[in-house]
Amino acid sequence: MGKKITVYMIDGTEYGPRFGEIGNWVGKAIYSPRATVNKIISRDEFDNPGIYCLKGDPTDEAFAEKIYIGEAENVRTRLKQHLSDSNKDFTELIFFISNGS
């Protein structure tokens, strides 16, 4: 059985931040390159608890990419901590939140 996926390009560009929903799922997903996180971090979705992934360049030739997975009661607060930490050199962000029961 197929699923309907709705993707909204927040800034209207194909490489910018995107907001996604899957039909019959109470969650939402937001993707953003690090360069545009500050433009969208004020969105209401960032005030929710959620699971997030920070994708970065590999630190070892044996790996294609580096991914940090975290959870937060308030995604905005936690992401601001990551953004201010010079040791967190992520290039992309994706997070998932529940928008209902």
Buried (B, 14 or more C-beta within 10 A) or exposed (E): EEEEEEEEEBEEEEEBBBBBBEEEBEBBBBBBBBEBBEEBBEBEBBBBEBBBBBBBEEEEEEEEEBEEEBEBEEBBEBBBEBBEEEEBEBEBBBBBBEEEE
